[in-house]
């Protein structure tokens, strides 16, 4: 039993020793393998160089461009309707849609489009003229009555005076007993007859002015009737009130028309109007320009690629902003006579309204603007002199890199134009390089690789990449940055 116990203890010790040797061998192997892995020094982490896109700051004279869309329409058109009823006895030889009515010259006669039978109206004019002739004769008779009344009244008054003396003489004879009571009564009745005659003539004299007023009023009514009949006679001939093109024709010769029935529609295509909708911001900018006496110019283009272009101006604005769409309407006017090719009503156009001019404006891409934990906007700007940094690659030599610094942007002094941002003067300087990419991994004094050659974005690159033009340079031909673009 003693030997067996000793043998068991020996085996246990040997097993423990072997297990220890195996563990020591494993830990040694792991340590050796770990020592074979190369660890970059901490200095290498500090000198990490980021590959980023950069943008060069270039103050340039720019102009805002406000974009809108609208459909062209005639600024002046009218539907000529029949103002009198009757049969169409004649029409213009070329009375068809598309007939152009030329501008009326001082020595030329108006263009007659339609003539309604004038005979009935001529008869009414003749009748009204005859009634006026009767009124003139009645007034002449009344004037003669005034003269006759004056003469008769004067004679009646003289006769009354004479007979009054005779009456006094007979009364005197009665007092002397020569004349009888019958003679006095007869003289009294005769005196009253002469007195009544004077009263009658005086009453007639008072009525004669009233009769004249009645005749004058009747004459005025007949003169108005004559004017109306002459007006109806004039309305029987339908003339073009202005130059333009016939857009619709509703009548033919021989047709009977009633008053108010449409005849033709005349469109003045020399002046075209395009109502467009502007955002509230653009609406306020245009209103400010108009209130200051500046008339914004407008460039217009058709919806098809390579279509014609036109120039116009903002003539007026609607007085209010639509509360549902939050847009305000502007009305653009195009003078077709000054265009190389006329703008046809009904054309859908893309309008670019010239806004405020910005002298030495500093514009950067909006992608360059980052926000820190405090909500402050800033940009990363390359600062200091380039330094050589080992790239760590066997087939590449040292590269040039620069530190970056944080440049804060006052939020109240930034204006955005789609993908671009206008920065207040004094924040960025001409020629500085602003970082565009990897903004979320950069930190203060991070190293970014200095670009080689022309691998830096510029303002011209950003302007040419605009989907819709919102800014353009004013030191280049208008629309140069938009060349080759079509309207979607």
Steps between C-alpha positions, in 0.01 A plus 500: 500500500787729569656449158169551323443825685848622418457408133166692483656810652785482253266481205299795626812715538622406154160588348499838670851573379409407143186715507705793632759452228227490235337822633836675518578394146157634375537835674850535364382429147220758528739761632740433217227527238370823654851645490513434128201744430623853424328777700503852342639755734265754654673773297369332189141548620566869548640533148209335326426688176143524370418505132225765457341713230580869522339824380688823427343821631460757220311827556310569177232743380181294501133552439207319656269320259142416597350214303134460412277334242189620323289492187504795260174672422394807309504814711200637307224305330131562449194317372314728259127442540205633301358810666193506273287227348483442128623306199870487412509664156879504452818370663872558452624311190747303715295462817667187632696396807853638467405817311746767613365851551782748438557803724273787398674799347367854528413516131367145467141390552407253777475136398133398469449139608120460488211718380143447624211614278481879566169581323275475806736719701519757220119521501501554875754778458275667240197476729690646794625784279144580390381515859774750569387707202148502649643614832680785327176607331311487832766713666480753217121510538534548873740789449244658264229446762710696749523793261128485420411485869716802569332706230146392600568567866631845423192582292263355761658713771461811282135414430443445871646839583283671238183333613579566864489868414166445325371321808604790721329741261172306518519489878542877497196542279303277738595727785368796301181307420567483131587124477270232624578202721474278194776699327726458803434125518573462129824698539599289801450173311697630205784606730507154655518343154807705414649420839439125451667518161812648657499237774464220241792632296715538811422139596597390152824695537579309821433163334711562188840440676369171641392398153847580371662286771271214406599532135871519589478185713319316224769615259770368739329161510482490121867601476589209730291270283686624194836440672397145596380419151820637352695292755310190395572586138870525585488169688370334186858530369738292716860625481822373654570715807873425496758308301540128559404157372157337481492209744137392439232570238136419578300652209450473127341731246121469494477388861252676730651611829347634818640765730770352722580207270881454457638570153881469518778490759788740438838434667772766530821295477735800502510497879513167686448448872621203705362457854746304717499387863787604729592378844430743782871585523535569126169691503631733772827553311321593178261729688794677659657557158178637354438724802848648458436579134705212354329288236634141508596363162398147404645236267254245368548170323264242358462154648661325201876466470642756260176701489487876458579741779337832581558796728243678711445683827294466815215746450305455822425273794180364647412688821494192722660159554286190455440363850471140376805475272705770677595651168452842347427572136720716280403612151772503236452703183671426167491755217483278194597778258849510655557122492694312234214249492158576651381318810179316416216507757454162666875422508626353828816690594775491760564847642820620666448827682812709556528579870740694718860539387762391755838671469801289606275229639656203679307184420582149618325162454252423776664157536800674656299623799506281812331543838672440836346368820387848599312548174759748369562486124861493381726396213841330494764717335855401409746702708876533525772383266504154337722237665641176364352189652609140443217323326601158636470343156801334344426629149415858600727776623415757765181703443418863573243565773361795693325548828141618507333746728141557600346823362169592663218645289246745645165329436319831450741603223461196274264496204441177316437453130414131455844325507691825561538727803586870503739577787536841660820692417791460740445132583691349208782651297570476130702196403429298817416132456186368668452128571196338337515132602572279805371775728379251762847351565707817500616675815700807585853483352419195292721460194348506153684429181597796287338460158715460193453722198144624439326239718310774687139597443430862408199728482469436126471126571222559751310741275515262204370214717185688604190303413303825496690825469476706821827694468705610202807708438446851373846536346415241231230496228149451643413138530853378421485263792172361370610423148404161373240441771148398420191554711366189665 
